[in-house]
Amino acid sequence: MANLLVEVGNTAVKAAWSEGTTLGKTYRYQGEMRLDFILSLTAKEKPEVLTVATGNEITPAEKEILSRECRHLLILDNAHTKTLLSYGLPEYLSYDRVASIVAVKRLFENKACTIVDLGTTLTMDFVSATGRYAGGIISPGCRTRFKALNRYSRSLPLVDTPAEIAPEGTSIESSMETGVVSGIMFEIEGYVRLHPENILVFTGGDAIYFAKKMKNSIFVVSNLVMIGMALITDDYVRKNLQ
């Protein structure tokens, strides 16, 4: 039987079927009926393992419902950290960062890597060639920065991510666009200079946008978290169900 992987993110729910460590069909949902979306997938096929990763805690009622939809339920959240901690990573790391690190260690074995996740937040995680986690950073993501400028300054409009930016802004809007986008690029480039030997891996909703603007050689792996979740689920099956 196949496994079903569900990532409940800040702005959307992503899901994918997997066979062992191989990803199959993927889905994306944006809306309030997140549980109904998951149930619509399990209605067609009951997974062997249903892995649900979320930054918000799964309620007991939700857990009971999800448990009936699969043979085994694996929850990755702040209240279920045992599986994540088994990888020897710091307890403060969120499930998505752990999954990305697990994926990078498999995809780029014996290579030092810098993982850049460009979503609601901008996170960067550094992994040594021996697989040791060497720390990371968290700062606001691109759209989060635009929203913050609009929210905390009455004189600034809400600006969307531009297709292109000028070296310097010539209006309020273009100044905001250049400031936010260039600021993120300078931030990334600064950390790249601190770890010049690292392979650079971009993921997240804005990964392709920023990868096109960078001068460095970059691997873009849009489904990096899902790959990590597939690996974590496969490890769980091998350790607990065989």
Secondary structure, DSSP 8 states (H G I E B T S, - for coil): --EEEEEE-SS-EEEEEEETTEEEEEEEE-SS-HHHHHHHHHTT---SEEEEEESS---HHHHHHHHTTSSEEEEEBTTB-HHHHTTT--TTS-HHHHHHHHHHHHHTTT--EEEEEESSEEEEEEE-TTS-EEEEEEEE-HHHHHHHHHHH-TTS------SS--SS-SSHHHHHHHHHHHHHHHHHHHHHHHSTTSEEEEESTTHHHHHTT-SS-EEE-TTHHHHHHHHHHHHHHHHH--
